[in-house]
Amino acid sequence: MTVRAFLAHSKGDDEMRVSQLRDDIRSALERISAGRRAVEVVTGRDFYLTDFSRLGSWEAFAREVAGGIHYLTREPLFSVIVVPDERIGAATQSIVKCALGIAKPVVRWHAGDFVKVNGVVQVSRDMKNGWLVQSEAG
């Protein structure tokens, strides 16, 4: 089975940051798997471009990211959700809540390591970064 991570980056992140995050997270997951599994990191931007129109809503998109199953392999679409920022927007908080609700691993990429995410809390009405990720890193 492939470790397939969903990178839940901000919509406003430039391509350079997204590429660097993807590469760093892939390298870390490859070290952890020690060659026992293939590793793939799918960016939120790429998944949005290929799948959002088919899904039709943010609610369906969040459910698909968190709990979707590949129609041929019957494996989960994603093994883990990786959140690179402490403050997140509405779409990402929906993904995190859906994933945590089905016991899907959610981690924050923090200082070059993965930290378990325990939840999210709304701290402002800002749809782009109004939620705070609650993790073991604080």
N, C-alpha and C positions, 0 to 999 in steps of 0.2 A: 504494500500500500504506500502511496505517495503522501508525504506530508505536504498538504496544500494550505498555505496561509493566505488569509485575506488581509491586505494592508488597508486599514481604515483611516487613510490620510484626509486632510482637509481638501475640499474642492478648490480652495484658493492656492494650494501649494504649487510652486512652479515645477516644471518637468525635471530640473536638475535635482531638487530636493527629493522628489518622488523616486527618481532613479537611484539616488544614493541610499535612501531608506530601504528600497527593495533589495539592493545589493548587500547592504549591511545585515539585514534581517535574514536573507538567504544564507549568507556565510555563517551566521550564528546558528541557524537551524541545521545546517550541514555539519557543523562541529558537534552539535548535540546528538544528531542521528548517527554520527561516526560511520557513515557509509552504509548503514543498515537500511536506509530508505532514501528514495529520491525526494528532492525538495523543490517545491514550486511556490513562488510568492506572486499572487495576483493583486494588482493595485485596484483600489476602488474605482479609479477613473476607467481602467480597462474593462472591468466588469460592468460598470454603468453603461459604457458605450456599446457593449455587445448584448446586454440583457435587459436594460431598463424598459425599452419600448415594448418588449414581449410581456413584461410583468405589469406594466401600466400604472403603478402607484408606488409611493415611497414605502407604504406599509408592506406591500407585496415584495418589494426589493429587500427590505430588512429581513423579512421572514425567509426569503430565498437564500440570502447570505448566511443567516444564522443556522437554518435547518434544512436547506435544499439537499436533495439526493440526486446523484448522477443517474440518469435513466438507464444506462447500459450496465455500469458496474455496480449500481445500488450502494455505492459508498457515499458518504457525505461530500458535498461540494468542497467544503473547507474543514480542515482539522482544527484550526485555531483562528481566532480573530486577533489581529495585532493593531493596537492603537498607539500612534507615536506621540500624541500630545496629551497634556493634562487637561486642557480645555478643549471641548468638542462641540460640534453643532447638532442640530436636531436630527439629521439623518443618521449620523454616527451613534448618537445616544439610543436611537431606535434599534439599530443593529446590536449594540451592546446589551440592551435590555432583553431583546429576543434571544440572543445567544445565552446569556446567563439564565434565562427562564427555562432553557432546555439542557442546562449543565454543559454547554459547549465551552471549552476553554477560551478565555479572553485574557490577554496580557497587554501590558503597556511596555513599549520599547523605551527604556529609561537608562541613560548613561551606558549604552552598549550592552544591556542585559534585559531579560524579560522579567517583568514583575506582575504577579497575579492581580487581576482587576476584580474587585468585590462588588462594584456598583457604580452608579452615576447619580449625581444630585444637581438639580437645576439651581443656578446661582444668579441668573439674570434672564431677562426676556429676549436677549440677543440670540437669534436663530442660528448664527454662525459660530458662536463660541459660548453659549449660555449654560453649558453643563460642565461640571467638574468630575473627572474620573477619580473614583475612590479606589486606591490600590494599596498594597502592602508597603509601597515606597512613601506613602503619605499623601 
